[in-house]
Amino acid sequence: MLDVNTIDLHYGAAQALRGVSLKAEVGEVTCVLGRNGVGKTSLLGALAGQHPVSRGSISLDGTDITKLKPYERARRGIAYVPQGREIFPLLTVEENLKTGFAPLKREQRDIPDDVFSLFPVLRDMLRRRGGDLSGGQQQQLAIGRALVMRPRILLLDEPTEGIQPSIIKDIGRAITYLRSLKHMAIVLVEQYLDFASELGDRFVVLDRGAIVYAAARADLDEAALKRALAI
């Protein structure tokens, strides 16, 4: 379980997160919602270790990881799929996938079958350069690269942004399958409410860096959720 306890995050004098707390449980999808610029990407960056928090703590399975560097968190099973995908355009699909080997022990360095069963196009394009793929195919590649790491925590930053509907459905099916395995927690940042509503087990809405609404699916008040998103 990932446990985030009242974290603040600053960029110089500007405060991006204000007392944010949430839990991401194994076998669940925690959806983080909100308009542009409210702190969603900053939150994932803090969880991945890309931005140090100025207050509060982050723990993984009871171990404090607040001060760990990104590569140290990756070794502990935190995989981050950033907004914009950030694949290597001049490397082949296979080479991009193998960059996920970095935090793994030598005996674990193979590409799991799930990567190709979830995203068959990647097997067909192993020798193609990443930059030659469509935006949707690059998103599948970015998720596949994260899965190569055998994550315990999978952080997804707006995986549907700019993606054609057929691939959005493929990504939704992949998230549903990964949740069903019950060996990872998924934190999904999303603006597409219908997509998040189909997948989420927990919902958090951010505004101006603070949580303005939070609920488990069983307690979800859709009217209150939409009001929070409209703030």
N, C-alpha and C positions, 0 to 999 in steps of 0.2 A: 504494500500500500504506500502511496505517496501522500504525505501529510504536509500541507502548507499552512503555516501558523503566523497570521498577522504580519505579512511582509510589506515593507515599503521599498520602493526603488526610485532612485533619482538619476537623472542625466544632468550633471552639474547642479544648477539651482532649480531645475524643473523636476517636479515630482510626477512620476508616471504611474506608480502603484501606491495605494493608500490602505494599509491594514487588511490586505487580502488574505483570506483563509479558505481553503478547500481541501477535500479529500478525493483521491482517485483510487478506487478499489479494484483489485484484480477481478476480471470477468465483467467489468462495467465500462460504459462510455460516459465520461464526464464532459458535457458540452459547455463551452464558454462562449457566450453570445454578447453582442453589443455592436454599436455603430463603429465606423472608422475612427481611429484615433483615441479610443477610450482606454487602451492599455492591454488589449488581448495579446498582441505579439510580444509586448514587453513581458507579460506574464510567462509565456512559453520560453522566452529568452532567459528569464530568471530561473525557471525550472531546469533548463538545459545547462545552466552555468555560464551563459554568454554574458550576462550582466549581473554583477554582485548586488545583492540586496543591502539596503542600508539599515534595515531593522527586521526583526522576526527570524523565523527559521524554516528550513525545509528538511524533512526526514524521509528516508526510504526504508520501509520495513523496520522502523524504530531506530535507525542509525542516522545521526545528523550529517547531512551532506551539504549544509549551507555554504561552507567555505571551499568545497571541492571545485577543481577546474573542470571545464567541459569534457576533456578526455578521461578524467577520473570518473565522472558521472557515466560516461559512455561505457566504461569498463564494468560499472555496476548495473548496466542494463537500461539506461535511459537513451532512447533513440528519438531524434528530432527531425521531422520533415518540415523544412521552413517554407514560408510563403515565397512563391517564386521558384521553388523546387531546387535551385542551385546545383543542378547536375553539372558534370564536366563535359562541355560540348564537343571537345576534340577527342575524348576517350570513347571507345566503343561501349555499347550497352553492357557487355560482359565485364569490361574493365571498370565501369561505373559501379556495377554491383559488387565487385571485389574490393572496392574502397571501403565497404562495410566490414571487411575482415579486420581492420586496424585494431579494434579493442578486444579481439577474440584470441584465445589460445590457439596455437598452431593446429591442434587436432580438431578444432571446431571450424576451420576455414574451408567451408564448402557452401554452396548456394542451396538453401533448403528447397525441397520440392514444392512447398506451398507458394513460393514466389512465382513459379511458372504455372501452377494450377490456378492461382488467383488472377494472374495477368499473362495469359498465353502469348500475347503479342511480343513479350520480352524474349521468349525462347526463339521466336521467328526472326528477331532482329538483333541477335547477340553480336553480330559482326558490324552492325551499323553504328555510326557515330551518334552520340547522344544528341548533338545539335541538329541532326537530320530528322529527329522524331517530331511529331506534332506535340502541341502543348499537353494534350491529354495523355499521350504516350510517355512524355517526360514526367508527368505526375505519377503515373504508374511505376516508372523507373525509380523515382525518388522514394516512393513507399517501399518498393522492392528492396532498395538499398538499405533502408532502415530495418526491414525484416531479416536481412542477412545477419544483422547484429544479434539476433535472438533476444529482442528487447523484453524487459519486464514492464517498462513504461514506454508507451508509444505516444509521442507528441505530434499532433497534426495541425498545421496552421493553414486554414482555409483551403483544403484539398480540392474543393469544387470551383475555385475561382477561375473564370475564363475557360471552363472545360465543357465540351459538348455533352448533351444529356445522356447519350449512351454510355459514356465513360463515367459520368457521375453515378449511374446505376451500378456499374462494375465496382467502383470504389465503395459504394454503400454495401454491396454484397460482401466485399472483402472485409470491411469493418465488422459486419455482422458475424462473419465466419471467425475472425480473430477473437472477437468477444466470446464466442461459443467455446473456444478452446480452454478458457478460464485459466490462462497462465500469464496474462498481461493485463495491465490497466491502460486504458486509452483516454487521452485528453484531446478533445476535438474543438478547435477554435473554428467557428463557422458563422457566416452571416445569412446563409440560406436556411431560414427557419424550418421549412418543411423537411429538409434533409436532416437537420439536427433533431427535429421532433420524432422522426422515424427511428433514430438510432439511440438517442440519449437515455441513460438511466438516472443521471443527475444533471441539473441545469443551473448555470450561474450566469447572471447578467452583470456586465461591468458598465459603469459610466464614470467618466473622469477619474479613472484609476481605482474606483472603489466598487465593491459588490452592492448592487441595489436590489437584487432579487436572487434567491437561491432556493431550490426545492428538489427533492427526489421525485421520480416519475409518479409514484403513488400519491404524492401530495401536490402535484402540479396544478396550478390555477392558470389556465391558458390566458384568461383575460388579464390577470396580474402580470403574467410574463410579457404580453404584448404591450401593456402600459409601460413596463420597465424599459422595453426596447425603444419605445417612442419618446422617452425622456430627452 
